[in-house]
């Protein structure tokens, strides 16, 4: 009996050992995968001189803001529209820094320059970028585009399309930026039509649809059959359409507002530049700069032509555009005369950036005075 019990015990132990050998140890439950870390929020602010719905200057900047937010993960943008130039802009810039915690602030009108500089000195740990000005600091740069290049091209179109040889230009303020644009446009006009003149009317506004439309009407009343502009509204183009004449827009493609008048328009594309600046600040490589990009950079361009523009005119424009992009030629290369007929830029010479940025005289062919 004892032997049977001993054998049975040995068999039981052997079976238990076999079962244990065939049984896998319990597995520890897998830990859930950690979600990818969300990028930290990086706030960027914009100060606008007009409403985002102006269809012009401010609208173009706001398109750039939206492009920035869509193309840089973690970026959140804030904007303040219709900010008067002067002391008001300082208050709004501070608000973006203090209340919205903006690390970068873009101020988008010439008259914001001094206010931007003042606030930049107060917040040395933030970055400020001012559009169309010239002042800088350790944490403040400036930026603009060589809009005079597509302005010249639009002048070629106007010079070819006018029948009266009288072209009107509704102009904002008599600052170098606007004077430079008028000159470039006029040089383009007269490169294909030396008999044509460009008559300037000043409004002393950036955004006043009614006043700017009335200014265009005054030019149409004296025989102008093409209306160009340096304004932020489509008002001048609408006046041209109502009179059965042509128009050249500015800032954005304004064809939807005056489809029967719209020849083309010099336009802005701010988005890629805003992305470049903000990425540089985020990765610590940003340095203050005075950026002035041209058609080769894509920051400025020409809007699509209206259906009334002939193919031979389009080819003239395209050929000259490629010369500009390649660097073989640019707008303010001599010879260039002023209104009195005096040679200001000799043949074979070209204006420096500083000379172009401080324009205070009109080229030959402009009818008007700088106030």
Residue pairs with C-beta under 8 A, 6 or more apart in sequence:
38 74
39 73
39 74
40 74
41 74
41 75
41 76
42 72
42 74
42 75
42 76
42 103
42 278
42 282
43 75
43 76
43 77
43 78
43 100
43 101
43 102
43 103
44 65
44 68
44 75
44 76
44 77
44 78
44 102
44 103
44 104
44 105
44 106
44 274
44 278
45 77
45 78
45 79
45 80
45 93
45 96
45 97
45 100
45 102
45 104
45 105
45 106
46 61
46 62
46 65
46 77
46 78
46 79
46 80
46 105
46 106
46 107
46 108
47 79
47 80
47 83
47 89
47 92
47 93
47 96
47 105
47 106
47 107
47 108
47 109
47 112
48 58
48 61
48 62
48 79
48 80
48 81
48 82
48 83
48 108
48 109
49 57
49 58
49 82
49 83
49 84
49 85
49 108
49 109
49 111
49 112
49 206
49 207
50 56
50 57
50 58
50 81
50 82
50 206
50 207
50 232
51 58
51 81
51 82
51 207
52 58
52 59
52 62
52 79
52 81
53 59
54 207
54 232
54 233
55 232
55 233
55 234
55 251
55 252
55 254
55 257
56 207
56 231
56 232
56 233
56 234
56 250
56 251
56 252
56 254
57 108
57 109
57 206
57 207
57 232
57 250
57 251
57 268
58 81
58 108
58 207
58 232
59 251
59 252
60 251
60 252
60 267
60 268
60 269
60 270
61 106
61 108
61 131
61 268
61 270
62 79
63 270
63 271
64 268
64 269
64 270
64 271
64 273
64 274
65 77
65 79
65 274
66 77
66 271
67 270
67 271
67 272
67 274
67 275
68 75
68 77
68 271
68 274
68 275
68 278
69 75
69 76
69 77
71 271
71 275
72 275
72 278
72 279
72 282
74 282
75 278
78 96
78 100
78 102
80 92
80 95
80 96
83 89
83 92
83 112
85 109
85 110
85 111
85 112
86 111
86 115
87 115
89 107
89 111
89 112
89 115
89 116
90 115
90 118
90 119
93 105
93 107
93 115
93 116
93 119
93 128
94 119
94 122
96 102
96 105
97 105
97 119
97 123
97 126
102 126
103 126
103 127
103 281
104 126
104 127
104 128
104 129
104 277
104 278
104 281
105 116
105 119
105 126
105 127
105 128
105 129
106 129
106 130
106 131
106 274
107 113
107 115
107 116
107 128
107 129
107 130
107 131
108 131
108 132
109 131
109 132
109 206
110 131
110 132
110 133
110 173
110 175
110 177
112 130
112 133
113 130
113 133
113 134
113 135
113 142
114 135
116 128
116 130
116 133
116 135
116 140
117 128
117 130
117 135
117 137
117 140
119 128
120 126
120 128
120 137
120 139
120 140
121 137
123 139
124 138
124 139
125 139
126 139
127 139
127 140
127 141
127 277
127 281
127 286
128 137
128 139
128 140
128 141
129 140
129 141
129 142
129 143
129 277
130 140
130 141
130 142
130 143
131 142
131 143
131 144
132 142
132 144
132 177
133 142
134 142
134 290
134 357
135 142
136 142
136 288
136 290
137 288
138 288
139 288
140 288
141 287
141 288
141 289
141 290
141 291
142 289
142 290
142 291
143 273
143 277
143 289
143 290
143 291
143 292
144 177
144 291
144 292
145 268
145 292
145 293
145 294
145 297
145 299
145 300
146 292
146 293
146 294
146 295
146 300
147 181
147 266
147 268
147 300
148 180
148 181
148 183
148 184
148 331
148 332
148 356
149 184
149 294
149 295
149 300
149 324
149 330
149 331
150 266
150 267
150 295
150 300
150 301
150 302
151 181
151 184
151 185
151 188
151 266
151 331
152 184
152 185
152 187
152 188
152 191
152 320
152 324
152 331
153 188
153 264
153 266
153 302
153 317
153 320
153 321
153 324
154 185
154 188
154 228
154 248
154 263
154 264
154 265
154 266
154 302
155 184
155 185
155 186
155 187
155 188
155 189
155 190
155 191
155 228
156 188
156 189
156 191
156 192
156 313
156 316
156 317
156 320
157 248
157 263
157 264
157 305
157 309
157 313
157 317
158 167
158 185
158 188
158 189
158 196
158 226
158 228
158 246
158 248
158 263
159 167
159 188
159 189
159 190
159 191
159 192
159 193
159 196
160 192
160 193
160 310
160 313
160 316
161 226
161 246
161 263
161 308
161 309
161 313
162 189
162 193
162 196
162 225
162 226
162 246
163 225
164 223
164 224
164 225
165 193
165 195
165 196
165 197
166 196
166 197
166 199
166 222
166 223
166 224
166 225
167 189
167 196
167 197
167 198
167 199
167 224
167 225
167 226
167 227
167 228
168 198
168 199
168 201
168 216
168 219
168 220
168 224
168 226
168 227
168 228
169 182
169 185
169 198
169 199
169 200
169 201
169 219
169 227
169 228
169 229
169 230
169 368
170 201
170 203
170 212
170 215
170 216
170 219
170 227
170 228
170 229
170 230
170 231
170 236
171 178
171 182
171 200
171 201
171 202
171 203
171 229
171 230
171 231
171 368
172 178
172 202
172 203
172 204
172 205
172 206
172 230
172 231
172 232
173 202
173 204
173 206
174 202
174 370
174 371
176 356
176 357
176 358
176 359
176 360
178 230
179 359
179 360
179 361
179 362
179 370
180 356
180 357
180 359
181 230
182 198
182 200
182 230
182 362
182 366
182 368
183 332
183 359
183 362
183 363
183 366
184 331
184 332
185 198
185 228
185 248
186 198
186 362
186 363
186 364
186 365
186 366
187 331
187 332
187 336
187 363
187 365
188 331
189 196
189 198
189 365
190 196
190 364
190 365
192 316
196 365
197 365
197 366
197 367
198 228
198 365
198 366
198 367
199 219
199 222
199 224
199 367
199 368
200 362
200 366
200 367
200 368
201 215
201 218
201 219
201 368
202 368
202 371
203 211
203 212
203 215
203 231
205 211
205 212
205 231
206 231
206 232
207 231
207 232
207 233
208 233
209 233
209 234
209 235
210 235
211 235
212 229
212 231
212 233
212 235
212 236
213 233
213 235
213 236
213 238
213 239
214 239
215 236
216 227
216 229
216 235
216 236
216 237
216 239
216 240
217 239
217 243
219 227
220 227
220 239
220 240
220 243
220 245
224 245
225 245
225 246
226 240
226 245
226 246
226 247
226 248
226 263
227 236
227 237
227 239
227 240
227 245
227 246
227 247
227 248
227 261
228 236
228 247
228 248
228 250
229 236
229 237
229 247
229 248
229 249
229 250
230 250
231 250
232 250
232 251
234 249
234 254
234 257
234 258
236 247
237 247
237 249
237 254
237 257
237 258
237 261
237 262
238 257
238 258
238 261
239 247
240 246
240 247
240 258
240 261
241 247
241 258
241 259
241 260
241 261
241 262
245 261
246 261
246 262
246 263
246 308
247 254
247 258
247 261
247 262
247 263
248 263
248 264
248 265
248 266
249 255
249 258
249 262
249 264
249 265
249 303
250 265
250 266
250 267
251 265
251 266
251 267
251 268
252 265
252 267
252 268
252 303
253 265
253 267
253 303
253 304
254 262
254 265
254 303
255 262
255 265
255 303
255 304
255 306
259 306
261 306
262 306
263 305
263 306
263 308
263 309
264 302
264 303
264 304
264 305
264 306
264 309
265 302
265 303
266 300
266 301
266 302
266 303
267 300
267 301
267 302
267 303
268 299
268 300
269 298
269 299
269 300
269 301
270 299
272 298
272 299
273 291
273 293
273 297
273 299
277 286
280 286
280 287
292 353
293 299
293 300
294 300
294 324
294 325
295 301
295 321
295 324
295 325
296 324
296 325
296 327
302 317
302 321
305 313
305 314
320 329
323 329
324 330
324 331
330 350
332 345
332 350
332 351
332 355
332 356
333 345
333 349
333 350
333 351
334 343
334 345
334 346
334 347
334 348
334 349
334 350
335 343
335 345
335 346
335 347
336 343
336 344
336 345
336 351
336 363
336 364
337 343
337 344
337 363
337 364
338 344
338 361
338 362
338 363
338 364
339 361
339 362
339 363
339 364
339 366
341 364
344 361
344 363
345 351
360 370
361 370
362 368
362 370
